[in-house]
Amino acid sequence: MKLITTVNGYPEQQEIDLIWSGYDEPHRLDDAEQRSSAVSSLQIEPDALPDAFQHHLITARLILLHLPAFTDGRPYSLAAMLRQHYRYEGEIRVYGDVRAAQLDHLHRCGINSFVLKEDQDAASALGQIGYFSKWYQPNISA
Amino acid sequence: MYQYNDDDQQFLQQRCDQFREQTRQFLAGDLTAEEFQQLRLRNGLYIQRLAPMLRIAIPYGEVSAKQLRALAAITRDFDKGYAHFTTRQNIQLNWPKIEAMPDLLGRLAEVNMHAIQTSGSCIRNITSDQFAGVATDEIADPRPWAELLRQWSTLHPEFNWLPRKFKIAVTGAISDRAAIAVHDIGLRLQSDDAGLYFEVWVGGGLGRTPLIGVCINTRLEPKHLITYLTAILRVYNQLGRRDNKYKARIKILVKAMGKLDFQTAVNNAWQALKDGPETINEDSIARFAAHFSRPNYLALTDQAPSRSVITTDQPFDRWCAQNVLAHQQPGYAAVHISLKRTGIAPGDVSDRDLEALADLADRYSFGEARVTHEQNLVLADVEQTKLPELYKALGKHNLDRANRGLATDMICCPGGDYCSLANAKSIPVAAAIEETFQDAEAEHHLGALSINISGCMNACGHHHVGNIGILGVDKKGEEFYQLSIGGEPGEDARIGRILGPSVARAEIHWVVQRLTQCYQQHRLTEEAFNQTLDRVGIEVFKSAAYEGLAS
């Protein structure tokens, strides 16, 4: 698990191969295209659906999920689907409006790297993970 | 009823500790009001018109005598000595202080109660049939499933930030007393030669856009319940609208996608989950069912059936006919206790009422009571021979009114007297209508009639599904009321039709009276309000309602 603190929750010098949003048309790539489009890091906007970018999951090692507001639940389901449905095993990093109180649930959905908003206390954020001794649902492991 | 184990208790304690710390941070200025709002809502705390309001969960309406006593003490120690039962089987306090909330929640936790997810954009309290386990028309007891869903939905990591609130209801009887067709998800237990299964309804709801749900799975094996619901919630969490809170409920998504596309999306999402780790195994079903085994009934026989027929004008006979219901177990009855009393807001109870009800539950019904979505209480397991003495005891506490399902058994939200969302008051409207029905004889003659009052579009009083629905609207700062008629909540659920122009507060009870007179004038023998309405047409009712009113 990784905890990164930066200004306003946005990575400062993030090198991203590809950014994917819900506006991008889903398309199929043949093998040649797939190889040539090999990306190792992928930034996903919350309105994107995994079906549309699943061909990149083979080579991706880092997926950045954007949490535009702490009340936005979409990245939670995206992470859960990436782990459960697409069996993605690399790093899932969430950035944006990431607050201490959210960390535990994000973690339990399979997110294993967090870019914490600057005004959040890192120690308190880490304290949230594992705060409860037991849960009523199984965790999705990273 | 469900008994907490050590893990449940520890969980609740940790949740209380967590909220105590969040409240401390907020009061110290370390947590923004915007963030604390979301955290407190998920612990049931609203900031209302005059004071905070705390909504306490009563899972599927089941409450013990011990819990009722604790609630009574809490209303005294933290509030003004009264509380309000809601249309979702919960109970609300109207005057708690924010600073006292952690202690209050701690007191609730002592009796295994909480306010988790009674508000906020998450899965709310699971509701069910108040006669679960005793109803004579029951196919299977819905409570084990409701409890299973309560646990599954409690602090679910993926579904704590949905586009909007999410309500699930479960029924296991032929007559649908849980109103599953007007819930985000409605579950109906059915059975055939191959065993028990669920019908899954989605996208029903009231509020601004009232819609009847659609059945997207006609036969779901019970073991798939959690994985299938996860798939529904996942589709909703991803695709539900977040740009407009009035279009954010799942009903809007289902309507926009269409039943078929929504079904396909759910099935696709389900493929990754089906038969996975959250599939419910036989052991766990049996474990949940064991919590709802039948109480230690005595071997009795049924008393004279004349108890279900009005034979004299005796108040006791009338009460039996109206408020006492048949039971699965010979010699027992389910008793409906009316919380619709003259001079008291519908669903309101004092601390003394709560204690009296606790004592009666202990003495007559194995220490348990049920809350109904009509804002009344039920003692589900009363020996028939003890009905006369129970009736007498209820009378001492003004709890013996024989009006179940009658005109004065109105469903009514707290409205503008308390709620900051309301456009108009609802409690005084209920009181004014109530006054026009002072003659119990006439009310009985009128017969079954549902009147539902909501103070705003959010429809907490379920006005769309009342035979007569009343909705408070604001007209240039004045309280007006829009009427709809022909609504129905149960297995033949339908949304009422708007009657005509809205009516001023001073007139509304007279309009209701004219509607009931119109019904009586036109009805055929044994005909219910909606049947008469369907036969004679809405225009007849409309002209009766507006007769003599200034337009």
Interface residues (C-beta under 8 A of the other chain):
Chain A: L49 F70 T71 D72 G73 R74 Y76 S77 L78 A80 M81 Q84 H85 R99 A101 D104 H105 L106 R108 C109 Y131 F132 S133 K134 W135 Y136 Q137 P138 N139 I140
Chain B: D7 Q10 F11 Q14 R15 Q18 Q22 E35 Q38 L39 S121 Q151 W152 T154 L155 H156 P157 E158 F159 N160 W161 L162 P163 R234 N237 Q238 R242 A269 A272 L273 G276 P277 E278
